[in-house]
Amino acid sequence: MAANTQLRSHKGQAQFQALARLLPMVSGSLVEQSVTCGKSGCRCARGQKHGPLYYLYWKEQGKSRSLYVPRERVGELRRQIQNYRQFRKKLTELLLHQLGDWQRTLQEERRR
C-alpha cells in the first residue's frame, strides 16, 4: 500500500514538474482594437480609427483590468497566454487523475 502511494506521489511530482515547464505564462485575453484619440482634427474623428492596437485584459479582485501591448510583443504574449491555457487543462487532468487514485485507494481499503 505505501509503495503504491509513493509511486503515485512520484508520478504526480513528475507531472507537476512538466506543468512548470510551461512557464512563462500569462492569464488573460489579448484583444485587437481600433480606437479614437478624441482630438477634433484627427482622422479618427472622421471615422478612420487608429490601430490595430493590442490590449491584454484580465480580472483582478473582481475588476476588469487592461494593459496596452506594443505590437512587437504580441507574439510573445500570445505564446504565454497559450501556455497558461495548456497549464490549466493539464492541471485539471492531473487533479482528476489524483482524485481517481484516491477513490480507488479508499475502495480497496474498504474491501480489506
N, C-alpha and C positions, 0 to 999 in steps of 0.2 A: 504494500500500500504506500509506504513512504517513498520507495524508489519510483513508483508510478507518479506520485505527486511531484517529486524532484524533477523527473523527466519533463513533465508538463510545464513546470516552472521554468526550466532551462529553455524549452522551446518558446515559451511566452517572452522570455527576455530577448531571445534572438529576433523574434518578430517585432518586438518593441524597438530594438536597435535598427531594424530595417526601416521602421517608420521615421526614426531620427535622421536617416539619410535623405529624407525628402526636404530637409532644411536647405536654404531659407524658404520660408513660406509666409504668405500674407492672406488674411481673411478679409474678404470684401468683394466688391464688384467694380470692374473697370467699365466706365461709361464714356462713350464718344458723344460730344455735344457741340453744337454751333450756338454761339452766344452773341448778344448785343452788348456794346460797351456803354451805351447811354449818352454818348456825345451827339448833339443835334446835327452836326455837319458830317458825321461819319457815314460811310457806305452802308453800315448795318442799320442806320435809321431809315434807309431806303429799301431795306429788305435783304441786302447781301450780308448775311451774318458772318462773323469771324469763326474760323475753325477749319477742320475739326480740332477741338481741344479735348483733352482726356482728363477725367477725374476718377479718383478712387473713392468709392462710397463704402462705409461700414457703419455698424451700430456700436455705440459705446454708452453703457449705462442707460439703455433705452432711447438714446438720442441718435439721430442720423448725423453722421459726420462726413465731410468730403475733403479731398486734398487734390490740388492741381498736379498733374503728372506731365513733365516735359515729354514731348514726342519721342525723343531719343531713349527714354527709359521705359516706354510702353511694352516692348518685347520682354524685357527683364521682369516687369511687374506681372505680365500675363503668365509667364512661367511660374512665378511664385504663387499666384492665385491657383493655378492648376496643381501645384504641389500641395497646397492646403486642401483642395478638394480630394485629391488622392489620399492624403493623410486621414481625412475624416472617414472616407469609405473604408480604408484598410483598418482603421481603429475600430470602427463599428463591427467589421467582420471578426477582428481579434476578440473583442469583448463578447460577441455572441458565441464564439467558439469556446471561450473560457467559461461562459455560463453553461454551455452544454456539457463541458467537462465536470463542472460542479454537480449538475443534475445526475450524470452517470455515476459519479463517485458516491453521492448520497444514496442513490438507488441501490448500488452494490452493497453499501454498508448496511442498509435495511434488510437485505436478503440474508445476511450472515447471522 
